Amino acid sequence: RRRVLCARCSVVHRRSRLPPHRAMASVSDVELGSQNGMKHASSFAALRLDTGNGNGIRITVENLTYRVPSFVDKKQDAELLSNISGVFNPNEMVALLGPSGSGKTTFLDVLAGRKAIGTTTGEMLFGGKRATSQFLRRYTGYVEQFDTLISVLTAREMLLYTAELKRPMAEPLAQKELAVDTLLKDLGLWEAKDVVVGSAMVKGLSGGQAKRLNIAIALITDPSVLFLDEPTSGLDSFTANEVMSVVKKLNTRDTTILATIHSPTAYAFSLFDRAMILCSGKLVFFGKSDKTLLTYANNSLRNAVGSPLAEKTQGHSDIEWLIDVFTSADRAGKAQVFAEAFAGSDLKVACDDEMKQAKRATKSSGTGNQSENNDTASSAAQQKLDATSGTTVPGWFAFYVMVKYRTKKNYSDGEYLGPRLGDKVFLAILIFTLYFNLGSDHAPANAVNVSSMLFMWCTLPAFGAASYVPQIVLERSLFMRERADGLYKPATYIFAKMFDELLLLFPVTIAIAAVVFYAVNLSGSFILFWLVYYVTLANGVVLAYLISALSPNMEAANAILPTYVVTLLFFAGFLIRPADTPDYWKWYPYVDLMKFSWGALMINQWKDNDPQFVSGVSLLKEYDLDGKSEWAYVGYLVVFFLAFFTMAFLALKHVNHSKR
């Protein structure tokens, strides 16, 4: 099923079974895909929406309760959601409303499978089935409240990067680019398509543009279910209306949309078909978002509280007044009163009836989805629900895409290169000037100087790993979002990051090692001298990724890494001789990579001219290196790298520091 760009509405449709277009109210009302992006003239409502192919997935939630350990008393549980029920249909956009802390985002996260802690009871069914993590990652979109973007990519590159990872490999790149460009225009980002996302240190997209780009990332994949957490936060009213109008375009029979929204404009709220309102984690309203909500508030809620509701002033829109009513009730501790009023209302009866109808449809059709002409479940929806992989593309292609977009950009980014190259160049110059030509002096009196220089040469890469920690920790939220979105698996991520780091270091370490080796005039093999430096540095980098993955925050990582490295220095063999190490510590040198780094360098330097050191004992024998193979020591360093790499992968895969 090829996708094509519709010339009339600039929306990428499936070629098969396209519905006929109805004429828009006026060409001047709304222009989608124009050169300057979406334009708001007299009404966004003039948008003609595609009705889809009937492959949508209905979500049913019954008596959902969610508890987490209480912050006050760890032995007790705090109930964040209490017996929430509702039916969310394709071709409907549902607004999740309520005061701050009412459980809106919690409800969204539980449905999307993004809660890392807590226990859930009740039933949540997608198309009549319990959603698998593979389905949620691959076929749902989630727009987070806080933007998680790659700072060095432009808006268009960010969106195309996501499209290549989330859309089928069989789809031509030109078609993906067409979909990306269309979405950029629809979201008013066309003029900013070549602007970098930016960071705290580099000016880039504005806050509103970054928010719209975050939404575009979720929309580019044509998700079956779209979750949006505060999609209009930080946007002006015009842009908020513009964004929600584009989201509304997805409101077809193929897509189910749920969005938490704070203080929506009257126009933005009118785009929603239904509203679910929570107060203190309790369901206080679920029904149509038209006059039904206003009538319910004026009648049922007024009777429930037994007193007039907050006065609606002339400056209030209906939705602003309603939000004030529910927020005031929540602050006054009347959430339970409002919940009981809804539980005894005709709206709750209608909700229960709809739930029963959905269950009957599930029994008769198998998934509860309705195709265009009957109640038989569509095969496309069934295939999505039965997905066995959480990613769209295989690992090797995801690796290729990450290198294509991120590696090239990283190598031209000063923020990325600075911490990785600056310290190495500076310390190489320091060693060059401090130990110039000392390596050719093999006299016993000079043995300590050269041995000390070799010791520092292999310790600097380990300490230099600390410079990698801040960026790795700061990128954690991006990794978690992209993994949850099904862009790649942890193995792909760690392979791509190591490729980034080690490819950059390969030529750099050769140049730096050559300067030091020949300036100091060292003996032995230059290849081994460089290789020890390179592999030790690789161990330091992967160690930084491991510590960062295990640490809950940057402060912990910055404390743990240097502490561990210092322990390695003590048992490397230089600061205390192996023979003098206490028996209860003799095991540690065997798990100390620095022992093998320094040992290989010492053997390489002194094996052909081993000087007499103490009491007539040769230098290598004094440090228990006599007769050892320097190349075997390099092999041990490679084993350390593989071990740290495996542990880093397992930590990325299984350790989750998210408190959501």
N, C-alpha and C positions, 0 to 999 in steps of 0.2 A: 504494500500500500504506500504509494508514493505520496509525499506531501507537496503541495504547490502553493504559491502565493496568489491569493485571490485579488484580482485587479480592482475589485470594487471596495473591499474593506481592508485590504492589506493584512489579512490574517492568514496564517499558514494552515490550510485545511488538508484533510485526507482527500485524495482524489475520488475515492469511492463514495457513493451515496451522498453527495453534497446537497444540502437542502437549497431550494430556490431562495434568492434574496428578495426581500420586500424593499420597496423604495424607502429611503430615509426621509425624515421630515423636510430637511433642507440640506443641500450640499454645504452651505456655509455654516450650519450648526456645528458640525463636528468633522474635523479632517484628521483621519488616522494615517500615519505613515507619511505625512508630508515632510518636506525637507527640514522644517523646524520642529518636528516632533508633534505630539498631540496638541491641538489648539482648542481652547474652550471658548466658544462664541456665546450662544444663547442657552445651550443645554447639552449636557453629556448624555442625557437620556435618549438622544437621537441615534445612539449606537445600535446597529443591527447585529444581533448575536447569532452565532451558529448554534443550531440545536443539537449537534453531535450525532453519534451513531448508536446511541443506546447501550454503550458499554460501561455505564456508570456503576458505582459500588455504593450501596446503602450501608450506613453505619447505624447500628442500634446499641444503645447503652441502657442497661437496666440495673438499678440499685447499686450504682458504682460508689464505693466507699474507699477512701485512700487515707492511710495513717502513716505517720513518721514518728521516730522517737522524739519526745518532748525536749526542748532546750532547757526547760525548767527542772524537770525530773526525768532523768534518762530511763528510769524504770517504767515510766508511763508513756503512752502513745498519744500524740496530738492528732485529732481527726481533721484533716484539711478539706476533705470532700465527704458529704453525707448523703447517701442514697440518691444519687443523681441519675435521672432517667431521661431519655430522649431519642428521637429518631431523626437522622440527618440524611436527607435524600439527595441524589444527583439532581442537578438543575435547580438547586436551592443554595443560597448563601446565608449562613447563619452567623449572627453577631453574638459574641459572648461579652456580656456587660456586667458591671458591678463595681463597687468601690475598690480601692487599692487593698490588696490582701484578701480579697473575697474568694480566691481560688480559680480565677479565670485561666491564668497561665498554667497552673497546676493541672487543671482539667485537660488543657490542650496537650501538655507534656505526657500525661498518662495515656491519652488516646494515641499519641504519636510514638509511644514506646520509648520515650526519652528520659524517664525517671530512673536514676541510679540507686536510689534508696527508697525505703518505705515498703508497705504491703498494700495490696489491692484486693478487694473483694467485689463481687458483682460480676456482671457479664458485659463484655465489649465485643461485638461481632462486626466484622467487615464482610458484607455480602453473605451473611449467615455463618461465617467462619471466624475462628480466632486468628487474628492477624499474626503472621510470622515476622520475625525481624527482617527476613529477606524481602518480603513484600513492602514493609514499611520503609526500608531504606531505598528500594528501587523504584517504587511506584507512588510514593507520596512526596510532596514538597513541604518544606517547613521554613518559614521566614522568621528568623529569630529577632528578638527585640533589639539586640545589639549587633552592629554590623561586624561580620568576620570575613574580611576580604584580604587579598594578597596585595600588599602596598605597592609593589614595583610594577604591577600590570596596569595597563590602561583599562578603561571601562569596557571597551570592545574585546580586548584580550581576555579579561576576566570572564566575560560571558561566553566567549568562544572556547576557552579552556574548559568551562563547565559543560558546554554542549558536546565537546568531543569525548568527555568522560561519561556523560549521562545518556546521550542519544545513541542509537544503534550504530555499530561500526559500518554496517552495510549502507547507511545513508551517506551519500556523497558529501565531501567537505563543502562544496559550493552550496548545497542545500542547507547545511548547517549555518553557513555564513549568512544566507538569505534570511533564515529564521532569526538569527542574532540581530541583524540590521533592522528587521521589521520590529522586533521587540524594543530595540533602542529608540526607534522613532516613536513607537506607541507610548513609551514611558517618558518621552521628552528628554532623552539622553543623547540624542544624535549629535548635538553640538559639542557634547563633552566626551564623545567616543574615544578620542585620542588623548584624553587627560588621564594621568596616572591616578590610581586610587589615593595614594599618599599616606603619610603617617604623621606622628606627632612632630617629626623633624622635617618632613617634606610636605609642602603644600600640594594638595591634589583636589579631589572632588569635594564639593560642599557637603554638609551633613545631609541635606535633602537629596542630593544626587546619589550619595552613598546608600541611603535608605532605598531609593528606587532601584539601584543596581542589585542590592540584596534581594529585593522582590523579584527582579528579572531572573536571578539565578534559579529561583524556585519555579518560575513560569516557563523557562526555556525547555523543560523536559515534558511539557503537557501532562502534569501529574493527574492520577485518578482521584487523589484526595489532596487538598491543599490546606495546610495549617498556616495561619498568619498570627504572629504575636505582636500586637501593637504596630501594625504596618504604617500607621499615619503619625506615630510619635515623632516629634521634631520637625514636622512639615507644616507649611502654611496652609490655610484652608483651600486655596486654589489647587496646590499640588496634592493635598490629601484627596480632594475630589477627583483629580486626574488619575491618581494611583488607583483608587478604589473603582473607578470606571473601567480601567484596564483589567483589574482583577475580575470585575463583573463579566467581562467578555468570556472568561473561562466558565461562567456559570451555565454550562450546557448539560445535556443528559449524560455526558461522559465524566463530569467532574463534581465532586462534593467539596464544598468550601466552608471552613470554619475560621473565624477571625476574632481574636480579642481586640477590643477597640475602646480607647479612652476618649471621652468627650467628642464624639463624632459630630460633624456638621449635619445640619438637617438634610442636605442633599446626600451626603455619604450614607447616612442611616437609611435613607429611602431606597438605596440600592439593595439592602438586605431583604431577604424573604421572610426570615424568622429571627427571633431574638431569644437567647437564653440568658437569664439574669441570675446571678449568684450573690448571696450575702452571707459572709462568714462560712463559706463552703456549703451552704444550703441552697437548694433550688427554690427560687421565689417567683419565677415566671418562665414559661416556655410556650411560645406560640407565635403567631404571625406578628410581624413588626409594623403592621399598619395601625389603623384606629383601634384594633383589638386591644393593644397594649394600653392605650390611653383610656379606653372604656373600663378595662380591668382595674387600672389604678384608681379611677374616679369612683368606682362602685365597690368592688370586692375589697380592695385594700382600705378604703375609707371606712367600710363597715368593720373590718378586722381590727383596726386600731381604736375604733370608737371615738375618733376625734378627727377634725379636719387635717388634711395633708398640708405640706408646705405650700404656701401661696405661690401661684404662678403669676409672675409679674409680666408687664407688657414686653420687657426685654427678653423673656424666656422663649426659646423655641420649645416645641413639645418634647423633644428628646432631652434637651438640657434640663427641663423641669422634671422629667421622669428620673434622670440620673440623680438629681438633687433629692428626690423623694426616697429612693432606695439607699442612697448614701447616708442621709439623715437617719433613716431607720436602723441602718447597720451600726452607726455610731451610738444610737440610743439603746442598743441592745435588743432591738425588736426583730432581729433576723428570724428567730424561731416563730414569732407571730406571723410574719409574712410567709414563711415556709408552710405553716399550717393552713394559712388562708389559701395558698395555691393548691395544697394537697386536697382540699375539700371543694375545689372549684370545678366548673364544667371544662375548663381548659385541661386540667389533669385527667379528667375522664376521656377527653378527646385524644390526649397523648397516649393513654393506656390502650385505647381502641386502635390507634395507629400502630402501636407496638405489636398488638395481637395480629393485625393484618400483615405486618412485616414478617412475623414468624410463620404465618400460614403461607405466605409467598415463598419463604425459605423452604418449607417442607415440600411445596409443589414444584419448585423450580430447581432447588439444590443450592442456590446461593442467595436468593432473595433479590437478584438484580432483574430488571425488566428490560427486554429488548424492545425494538421499535414497534413490533406488531403483536407480541404476545408476552406471556409471563415466563417464557423459557430463558434460562440464564444464558447470557452471551458467552461464546467460547473465549473471546478476548479477555473478558473480566475473569473468567475461570482460570485462564492461564496465568494471569497476573497474581491471583490469590494463591496459586500453587507454585509460585516462583521458588526455585531451589538455590538461587544465587542472589546475594545482596547487591551485586554490582552488575552493570550493563555490559561493560567491556572486560576482556580478560586482563590479567595482571600485566602481561608484557606490553599490551597497548597502553594501559594506564601509565606504566613506567615511561613509555615513549612520549606520551602527552605531557607528563610532568617535566621531563627533560626539555622538551620542545618549548614550553612556555616559561618554566620557572628557572631552569639552569642558565639559559642564555641571559635572562634579565638579571639574575643574581650576579653574574660575572661582570656586569656593567654598573652595579650598584655599590656606591661607596660605603654605605652602612653595612653591607654584607662583607665586602672585601677588607675593610679597615681592621676589624678585630682578628681576622684570619691571617693577615699578612704583616701588619705593622710590628707586632712584637717579635716576629721571627727575623725580619730585616734588621731591626734595631739590635737584637742580641747577637746576630751574626757579625755585625760591625763591631760590637763590643769585644767579642772573642777574637776577631781578626786583629784588632789593634792591641789587645792585652797580651795575646800569646803569639804574636807574630814570630815565625821561624823557630819557635821553641821545640817543635816536634822532631827536628833533626838531631837534637842533643839527647843521646841515649845514656848519658851519665847517671849514676844512681842519685846524685843530688838533684837532678832535674826530673826524676821519675814521678815524684809527688806532684809537680806542676802539671805535667802532661796528663797524669791520671786524674787529677782534679778537673782539668778541662774536659776530659772525656766524660767524667761523671756529670758535669753541668750540661754537657751536650745532650745527654739522654734524659736528664730531668726536666729540662726546659719544655719539651713537647708535652709532658704530663701536666705541668703547671699551666701551660698555655691553653689547655682544654677549658679552663675556667672562663675564658673569653667567649666561648661558644654558648655557655649556659643561658644568658639573658634572652637571646633570640630564640633558642629552643623552647624555653618556658613560655615566652610570650606568644609563640606560634601554636601553643597547645590548643587554645580555643578554636583556631582555624582547623587543626587536624581533627578535633572532635566533631566539628560541624561537617567537614567534608566526609569523614568516615560515616557519620550518621546519615548523611545524604546518599551514601552508596557510591561515592566517586571512586574509591579504591579501598583496598584492604591494608591492614597494618604492615604486612610483608612488603607490599609495593612501596609504601611510604618510606620505610627504613632503607630499602634498597636504593630508592631514588635519592634520598638525602645523603647516603654514603657515597653514591656516585658523584653527586654535586661536590662534596667535600674533598674526596680523594683525587678526582680529576683535576681540581684546581691546585691541589697541593703537589701533584706529580712534577710538573715543570718547576714550580717554585722551590721545592726541596732540592731538586738537582742543582739549581743555580746557587742556592744558599750553601749547600754542602760542598760544592766545588770551591766557593770562595774561602770557606773555613779550612777545608782539607789542604788546599795548596798554599794558602797564606800561612798557616801554622806549620806547613811542611811535615805533615804526618806520614807515618810509614804504613805499609800494608796496602790492602785493596780499597780503592776509592768506591767501587761498586758496593762493597759491604758496608763501608762507612755511611754512604748515602742510604742504603737499604735499611740499616738499623734505625736511622733517623726517621725515614718515611714510615716504617711499620710501627715504630714507637709513637709517632704522631697520630697514625691511624688508630692505635689503641686509645690514645688520649681523646680523640674525637668521639669514638663510639662509646667510651666511658662517660663522656659528657652527656650523650644522648640517654644512656642508661640511668645515670643519676638524676637527670631532669625528668625522665619518665616516672621514676620512683618517688621523687620529692613532691610534696603537696604544693609548694610554692617556690619562688625564686630564692627567698631567704634561706630556706632549708637546703636547696641545691648548692648555693654558694658556701654553705657551711660544711656540707658533707664531702664535697669533691676535694677541697684542699686538705681536709683532715685525712682522707684516705690516701691521697698522694704522699703526704708526709710520712705515713706509716711505711709506704713503699721505699722511701729514701733510707730509712733506718736499716732495712734488711736487704738492701741492694748489694752489700758486701764491702762498701768503702768506708762507711762511718764506724762500723765495728766489724772486725775480722770474723769470718765464719767460725773459726775455732773458738772465739771468745763469746759467741752467742749462747745465752743460757739454754739448757736442754729443753725447757718448756716452750721456747720460741723457735727451735730449730726447724719446725715444720713450715714456718711462714715464708722463708726464702723460696720455697718450691712453688708458692702461689704469688710470687712477687715478679711482675714483668720487668721491673727495673733491674733486677739481678741479672736477667738474661740480656738486656740492652747493654748495660755497662760491661758485663762479662764479654760479650761479643766484640765490643770496641777495644777492650784491653787485650784480648787475644790477638786481634788484628794488628794492633800497634806493636806489641812486644814479643810475639812468638819467634821472630827471627833474630831478635837482639835483646833477650831477656836479661836485664841488669841484676846484679847482686843487690839485695835489699837489706834485710835485717839478719844479723848473725850468720851471714854467708848463705842465706836462703834466697832463691831467686824471687823476683817480684810476683810472677804468675803463681808460683807455688805458695807464696805467702797468702795470696788471696784465693787459694784453692781453685785456680784456673789452669794449672799445668796439665797438659794432655787433653784438655777439653776442645771440642770443635766449635769454632765460631759460627759455622753455617748451621749446626744443630741448634745453637742458641737462637739464631734467626727463625728457624722452624718453630721453636717454642713460642716466639713472639707472635707468629701467625696463628698458632693454636689459641693464645690468649685473645687475639682479635676475634676469632670465630666464636669463642666462648662469650665474650662481652657482647658481640653482635646478636647472638642467640638470646641472651638475657634481655637486651634492649628490645628486641622484637616481642618477647613474651611480656615484658612490662608494658609496652605500648598496647598490646592486645588485651591484657587482663586487668591492668591497674587503672582505675577510674577515680580521679580526684574530684569529679563533679559533685556538687552538693544539691543539684536540682532534683 
